[in-house]
Amino acid sequence: MCNLNRSVYRVLFALTIPLLLLSSLGSPHANEVGLAERLIENLSGKIIEIVESDLSIEQKHENLESLFTKYANIKVISRAALGSKWRTISEKNRDKFSKAFTYYLIRKYGKQFEEFEGAKMFVERSADAGKRGILVSTRFIMPGSSPISVKWQLWSKASDLKLIDIIIEDISMLTMEREEIKNRLVLHGGNINSLIEELYDL
């Protein structure tokens, strides 16, 4: 009887170990989704805090640029925006374009963020988008106007999760800017240095 009990315990133990291993393999993914939500809650809170502050426009832009540098994957965003041209330019010009593109984005979208003054953000759901990363769907409750749907796309490659796109009312910032940069590059005859100069003036 005692030997029988030992045999049963051994079988149960052998069956339990694979289940525990499977559970432990699945948990990092769940943790990453939760991390993405917390990251976006933190980021959006900081954006609203900057927008509602008494700082000058230039100071607000500087603070937003610091946030963008910290939370976004600037290299991935810049490469996607520039398209095939990225592969043909030097590392030095890639860095120059990334800095100019960041400057341009902050000045352009910083004006739009002013509309979020007094807003409250709620996370609606988060989803694994496969190779596209994690999508965190949120809704901003705006004072005196209709709520705004904002999706945040985060992506990671052997490093921390970083923001690579913001989708406002189903319009992708990255898709829109890719087309914008493509058209401007054509106007500059494919001259990357000329495009970089213009990005600081827009």
Number of C-alpha atoms within 10 A of each C-alpha: 6 6 8 9 10 11 12 11 12 12 11 11 11 11 11 11 11 11 11 10 10 10 11 11 11 10 10 11 12 12 11 16 21 13 14 26 23 14 18 22 16 11 16 18 15 15 20 19 15 19 23 15 11 10 12 9 13 10 13 21 21 15 18 21 18 13 14 19 15 13 18 18 19 20 15 15 19 23 17 17 23 22 13 11 16 17 11 9 12 10 11 9 15 20 14 15 24 21 19 19 23 19 18 18 17 20 19 13 13 18 13 10 15 14 13 21 16 15 17 15 20 14 16 12 13 18 13 15 13 9 8 12 20 24 24 26 19 22 19 18 17 16 13 8 7 9 15 16 17 21 25 20 24 27 23 16 8 6 7 14 21 23 26 23 20 19 17 15 12 10 12 17 16 17 14 11 18 19 14 13 17 16 12 18 19 11 12 13 10 14 13 20 13 14 20 19 13 15 18 14 9 10
